Amino acid sequence: SDPLYNTRERNTTYDLDTQRTWQLGELTKLIAGFDADHEIYNSLLAHSTKASEKYSRNIWGAFVQAEHMHDDRNKTIIGARETWTTGANEDYSNFSASGSFLHKMDKENNWYASIAQSFIMTTFAQMYGSSNQAIPARDLKPQKGVNYEIGWKQNHGGHTWRAAIFHMDIDDNISAKWNTSKDLYTYTNEDFRNTGIELSCDIKGSKAFSYNYGITWQNPESKLGGNPSNARNGQWASSFG
């Protein structure tokens, strides 16, 4: 690598976030909101930057969430969000939804189940950022997925216990790949899935201290791709050995 490697950049973000809550009767609550981000990436002239570049985009989002208490023990939450972008070379649109059900077993114990779609936008750092150990990925796609979870919670004194079984399916997961032969990494998209069990405990201590601990068993896997000659191309493989 270049011992004099040097780049300069300036990142600016303007953000607007607003929401409102309506109480629709005694059992139903509605929350709606809107947010907007204006992002600017500007690479500046430096030793390793031959020309300056400037990119900007707007990320818009509108969401709504409804909470309904069926009775003293059962509650349903349903939400939806639309996210879209405008700006140079930016034209993404995504609709995602979520739903969850909560059941109060007794004063301390609850169980819940949820299904939620996820959406994560690529960042300018991933698409245009530069260093002597990274290659920007200008055609990187946003990642979309579905997350499933069922679990149990207990609030006992200053302890909050939680046990959950989860599964996630992610399309175009944004992943950093390290090339050992070239000593650099690139961002790529790959399909990803993970299934696991989690047990955790949050402890509210005395005064200003709090603690938490937990254990997770999981099986993260990525779909192999990018090499048609590989016999395992298109198959699932463990992501972490």
N, C-alpha and C positions, 0 to 999 in steps of 0.2 A: 504494500500500500504506500501511498504518497506520504512521506514524513511531514510534509508541509500542508497536508490536507486541511482545508478550512472552507466552511460555508457560512452564510448569514441568511437569516430569514426573519420575517415579521408576520405574526398571526394576530388577527383581530376578530372578535366576535361581539355582535350586538344581540341582545336577547330580550324578548317580551313574553311574559307568561301571565295569563289571567284565567280565573275560573270562578264559578258561582255555584252555590248549593241551594236547592229548593226542597222544602219539606212537603211532600204530596200526601197529606193525610197523616195519620198516626203511625202507619206501618211502612211507608215508602219514602225514600230519599233519592233525589236525582242530583248528580253533579255533572256539569258540562264546562268545557274550557277550550282555550285556544292558546297556542304558543307559536312563536316565530323566532328564527335565528338567521342572522346575516353573517356569513363567515367570509373572511378574506385571508388568502395566503399569498405572500409576496416574498419570493426569493431575491436576495440582494447580491450585488456584485461582490465577489471575494476571490481568493486565490484559486479555489476549485470550482467556481461558478463563472462560466464564460459569458452568460447573459442573464439579465433579470427576467423573471416570469411572475405573472400575477393572475390569480384565479379567485373567483368569488361565486357564492351561491346563496340561495335562500332555502331554508328548511322550514316547512309549514306543518302544523299539526292541529287537528281538531278531535276532541274526544268527548265521550259521554259515558256515564256510569250510573246504574240504577241499583239501589239496595232495597230489598223487600224483606221485612220480618213476617214470616208466616204465622209465628206464635212466639212465645217466650223462649223457645229452644232452637228454632230453625230459621236460618236466614239464607237468602240467595243474592248473589252479586253478579251482575252482567255488565260488561263494558265493551266498547268499540272505539277504534281510533283510525283515522285516516292521516297518513303522512305523505307529503309530496315535496318535490324540490323544483326550483327554477334557477336559472343562471347558465353561464357558459358550460356547455357539455354536460349539463345536469338536467335530467328529465326522468326522475324516478317517482313512482306512485305505489303505495301499499296500503291495503286495508287489513286490519288485524282485530280480532275479537277475543274475549275472555269470559269465562264463567266459573263460578265457584259456589259451593254449598257448605254451610257450616252448621253443625249440630252441637248443641250444648248438652252434654251428658249429665253433668251435675254442676255444683258450684265451682269446682276446680278443673274439670276435664271437658275437653272438646275434641271432636274430630272434624275433618274437612276433606274436601275433594275439589280439585281445580283442573281446568284445561285452559291454556292461554297460548295464543299465537304471539311470536316475537318478531321484531324487525330491528336490525342494527345497521345504520348507515356507515359507509366507509368514511374515513377521515382524510383530510388533505395531507396529513403526515404520512399515511399509508400510500397515497396515490402519487404525491409529488415530493415528499421529503427526501433528503439526500444526506448520505454520510459515506465514509469510506468502507462501511461494512453492510450497506443496505442498498438495494435496487428498488426504486419506486415502481409500483404496479398501477399504471394509469387506467387499465381496463378492469380493475377490481370491482366486483359486484357487491351490493349490500347482501347481508345474510338474513334469511327468513327461516322460521322454525315453529314447531309446536311443542309445548311442554305440558306434561301430565304429572300430577302429584296427588297422593292421598296420604293423610297423616293424622297424628294425634298430638294434642298439646295439653299440658297440665301446668297450672299456676298454683304453686304451693309455697306460701310464705314469700321469701325472697328468691325462690327458684322457679324458673320457667323451663320445663322439660318439653322436648319435641322429638318425635320419631316420624319418619316419612319414607315412603317408597316413591321414587321418581323415574321418569323416562323422558328423554328429549330426542327429537328428530330435527336436525338443522340442515337446510339446503344452502349451499355456497357459504359454508362457515369460513370466516376470515382467519387464516392461519399463517403464522410466520414459519418459513422453512429455512433451515440452516444448511448451507453447502460447505462441508468440511474441506473439500479440495480447494475451494476458492476463498474460504474464510469470509463469507458474506451470507446474508439472508435476503429472501424476498417474501412478500406477502402473496398468498395464493388463496383461491376459493376451493373448498372441498366439502363434500357431504360428510356429516358427522352425526353420530348417535351415542347416547349414553344412558345406562340404566343403573340404578343404585339404591342403596338403603342408607339413611342418615339418622344418627342419634346425637342430640346435642342438649346442653344445659346452659342457660344464662343465669348468673347469680348476681343479685343486687346486694352489694356489700354495704358496710357501714360508711358513713360520710360520703366521700366523692368516688369511692372505688367500686368497680364492678368486674366480674370475671365471667369467662365462658370457656367451655371445652366441648369436644365432640369427636365422633368417629364416623367415618364414611367408607362403605365398600361400594365400588362402582366399576363399570366396564366400558370406558370410553373407546370408541372405534371410529376410524375414518375410512372412507371408501378410496381404494387405490385407483389412481388414474394418471393420465399424462404420458404413459409409455405403452403404446399399442403392442409392443413386442413382449411385454411382461405377461406371463401366463396368469398371474393373479390380478390383472387389470380389471377393475370393476368389482372386485371382491372387498369385503370388510376386513380390516386389520386393526390390531390394538394400537392405540395412539401413544401409549406410554410404556412400551415394552411388555 
